[in-house]
Amino acid sequence: MSRRERRWLIVYGVVLVGGTIACLTVFVTITLPVTATLVVRSARALTSSHSLAASVDAAAVLALLATVQLL
């Protein structure tokens, strides 16, 4: 590999690692807490709600979250 290619490979590696760290930081600080809160609230609404509309909303939120996590 030429010197020029090695240099750009190092730059690419640094950018890749930096981007991965940024994505994981956003996941841990924003996405995970929001998802956990939505799951807990939806589960509570499903188990304690007497309203059909609230139960349907909670089931829809859980189904959407499960689908996104599976993808």
N, C-alpha and C positions, 0 to 999 in steps of 0.2 A: 504494500500500500504506500502510496506516495506521501510525502510530508504534508502536502496541502489536504489530502483526503483525511489523514489522521487528525489534523487540526479541526476540520469541520465535524468529524465524528465525535471528538471531545466536546465541541460546542453543542452538538445535538444531544449528547448524553447529559450534559449539565442542564439544558433546557428541559429534557424529558424528566429528569429527577426533580427539578424545581416545580414543574407542572404537576407531577404526581403528588408531591408533598402538598401543594396548594389544594388540589382536589380532595385529598384525604382530610386536610384541615377543615375545609368547608363541610365535608360529610360529617365529621365528628362534632363540629360546633353548631351546625345549623340543621342539616338534614336529619340526623339521627334523633335529636331531641324533639323536633317537630313531628316526626313519624311516630315516635313513642307516645307523645301526647295525644295524637289523633287516634292511635290504636286503643289507648286506655279510655279515652272519652267515648269512643264508639262502642267499645265492649260494655262499658257501664250503661250506655243508652240502650243497648240491645237487651241487657239483663234486667234493667230497672224501669224501662219506659213502658207506659201503658198506652201510648199513642202509636198508632200504626205508621203514621208519617215519620215519626222520630226513629222508629225501628227500621223502616225502609231506608232512610237517610244514613243511619249508622251502618247498615249492611252494605249499602253502596260505597261508603267510604272505605270500609274494610276490604271489599272486593277490589276497588281501585288500587289501594295500597298493596294488596297482595299481588295484583297483576304487575304493578310497576316494579316491585321487588323481584318477581320472577324473571322479568325481562332483564 
